[in-house]
């Protein structure tokens, strides 16, 4: 069976493909394929090489169980690993419940979202809130397939964000929270300090660095007890028509039809900053405000997680690098020596003029996760800085070259970590340096999968090679 991901940068045909409908069927599959590598896939809304496998692929699409239960004073939701977020949220809402955090899109499966550290803004990632994980794996003692539910906090730190390396995620358990409402409005800023100062009042905000204008458009958000706005329905229509569809159609026209980097730069300097209506305060349910229809148009993305105290440096370097990649100017002199010392001078020069960025750079605050290797694991608060390209799949080489320089340079300069589920040009030496709890993760994987059956070659190289 031919498998292609959402971004169309992955295209592969495994020797065997299975789509079991229950935990017992998962175990049956593991019996049949014992001795081969097994990769689990969900919604395939991922751009990294994590899903790739040429031996056995196991889809979780039919592992879609959903049940809400009380455990003492807490309300839990038990979700099959293949449950899509877009199906989970309406079902929880029927109970006046929701998840503790929400990412920007709802296409992913819950197992995939947790396994790659999917995040929203102003809270921890989905991984952090996973309270138990049921894994199908091979028993190290007998070598036979078995089910294990992980609740031990020490092991959960690895199982929450495991990239599928500990086994097949059959079910996850999450403590729910009551449904809530969010107030939102837009403001425009000239400097980063002013945007970050606003976080004290709007802790759920995300903001956008508008390329070539180099201004910040802040989407101020906070929880509120206020009722749903009378015109919330109109705001939703405005957002869908003007942002989810209209803005993207303009960008697609500039990038794929006109193919005019100069016109794209003019658009962002003069038009893009006017597309959001400022100071229109609207209140609506959490999932209506915190998510968007970002999957309507095919794109590709790299996202870097930078410690909060390095965000200013990250964005200064980003601006200079984007202008260099667009061929507008050489990278600023202050960055040339550090880049040379990293051995990236040739790579930097090779991207001059090969890629014109054409999408607002989305920036979201992510609190520290209690995980071993999610991108925001550790003690720091991080900012996720996202770079999206709408180039057609056959014309992405310039983006990939830019992404590689961005990842390697910012990893060294500001300790930035690339998102596991997006374009992820990282090597094992960088992983060792950026993830101090890697040994803990490796030990957990060794306990559940000592033979490495659930690691594809990319993960084996990146996560397990010294």
Rosetta blueprint (number, residue, H / E / L):
1 X L
2 X E
3 X E
4 X E
5 X L
6 X L
7 X L
8 X L
9 X L
10 X L
11 X E
12 X E
13 X E
14 X L
15 X L
16 X E
17 X E
18 X E
19 X L
20 X L
21 X L
22 X L
23 X H
24 X H
25 X H
26 X H
27 X H
28 X H
29 X H
30 X H
31 X H
32 X H
33 X L
34 X L
35 X L
36 X L
37 X L
38 X E
39 X E
40 X E
41 X E
42 X L
43 X L
44 X L
45 X L
46 X L
47 X L
48 X L
49 X H
50 X H
51 X H
52 X L
53 X L
54 X L
55 X L
56 X E
57 X E
58 X E
59 X E
60 X L
61 X L
62 X L
63 X L
64 X L
65 X L
66 X E
67 X E
68 X E
69 X E
70 X E
71 X E
72 X L
73 X L
74 X E
75 X E
76 X E
77 X E
78 X E
79 X E
80 X E
81 X L
82 X L
83 X L
84 X E
85 X H
86 X H
87 X H
88 X H
89 X H
90 X H
91 X H
92 X H
93 X H
94 X L
95 X L
96 X L
97 X E
98 X E
99 X L
100 X L
101 X L
102 X L
103 X L
104 X L
105 X L
106 X L
107 X L
108 X L
109 X E
110 X H
111 X H
112 X H
113 X H
114 X H
115 X H
116 X L
117 X L
118 X L
119 X L
120 X L
121 X L
122 X L
123 X E
124 X L
125 X L
126 X L
127 X H
128 X H
129 X H
130 X E
131 X E
132 X E
133 X E
134 X E
135 X E
136 X E
137 X E
138 X E
139 X L
140 X L
141 X L
142 X L
143 X L
144 X L
145 X E
146 X E
147 X E
148 X E
149 X E
150 X E
151 X L
152 X L
153 X H
154 X H
155 X H
156 X H
157 X H
158 X H
159 X H
160 X L
161 X L
162 X L
163 X L
164 X L
165 X L
166 X L
167 X L
168 X E
169 X E
170 X E
171 X E
172 X E
173 X E
174 X E
175 X E
176 X L
177 X E
178 X E
179 X L
180 X L
181 X E
182 X E
183 X E
184 X E
185 X E
186 X E
187 X E
188 X E
189 X E
190 X L
191 X L
192 X H
193 X H
194 X H
195 X H
196 X H
197 X H
198 X H
199 X H
200 X H
201 X L
202 X L
203 X L
204 X L
205 X L
206 X E
207 X E
208 X E
209 X E
210 X E
211 X L
212 X L
213 X L
214 X L
215 X E
216 X E
217 X E
218 X E
219 X E
220 X E
221 X E
222 X E
223 X E
224 X E
225 X L
226 X L
227 X L
228 X L
229 X L
230 X L
231 X L
232 X H
233 X H
234 X H
235 X H
236 X H
237 X H
238 X H
239 X H
240 X H
241 X H
242 X H
243 X H
244 X H
245 X H
246 X H
247 X H
248 X H
249 X H
250 X H
251 X H
252 X H
253 X H
254 X H
255 X H
256 X H
257 X H
258 X L
259 X L
260 X L
261 X H
262 X H
263 X H
264 X H
265 X H
266 X H
267 X H
268 X H
269 X H
270 X H
271 X L
272 X H
273 X H
274 X H
275 X L
276 X L
277 X L
278 X E
279 X L
280 X L
281 X L
282 X E
283 X E
284 X E
285 X E
286 X H
287 X H
288 X H
289 X H
290 X H
291 X L
292 X L
293 X L
294 X L
295 X L
296 X L
297 X L
298 X L
299 X L
300 X E
301 X E
302 X E
303 X E
304 X E
305 X E
306 X E
307 X E
308 X H
309 X H
310 X H
311 X H
312 X H
313 X H
314 X H
315 X H
316 X H
317 X H
318 X H
319 X H
320 X H
321 X H
322 X H
323 X H
324 X H
325 X H
326 X L
327 X L
328 X L
329 X L
330 X L
331 X L
332 X L
333 X H
334 X H
335 X H
336 X H
337 X H
338 X H
339 X H
340 X H
341 X H
342 X L
343 X L
344 X L
345 X H
346 X H
347 X H
348 X H
349 X H
350 X H
351 X L
352 X L
353 X L
354 X L
355 X L
356 X L
357 X L
358 X L
359 X L
360 X L
361 X E
362 X E
363 X E
364 X E
365 X E
366 X E
367 X L
368 X L
369 X E
370 X L
371 X L
372 X L
373 X L
374 X L
375 X L
376 X L
377 X E
378 X L
379 X L
380 X L
381 X L
382 X E
383 X E
384 X E
385 X E
386 X E
387 X E
388 X E
389 X E
390 X L
391 X L
392 X L
393 X H
394 X H
395 X H
396 X L
397 X H
398 X H
399 X H
400 X H
401 X H
402 X H
403 X H
404 X H
405 X H
406 X H
407 X H
408 X H
409 X H
410 X H
411 X H
412 X H
413 X H
414 X H
415 X L
416 X L
417 X E
418 X E
419 X L
420 X L
421 X L
422 X L
423 X L
424 X L
425 X L
426 X L
427 X L
428 X H
429 X H
430 X H
431 X H
432 X H
433 X H
434 X H
435 X L
436 X L
437 X L
438 X H
439 X H
440 X H
441 X H
442 X H
443 X H
444 X H
445 X H
446 X H
447 X H
448 X H
449 X L
450 X L
451 X L
452 X L
453 X L
454 X L
455 X L
456 X L
457 X H
458 X H
459 X H
460 X H
461 X H
462 X H
463 X H
464 X H
465 X L
466 X L
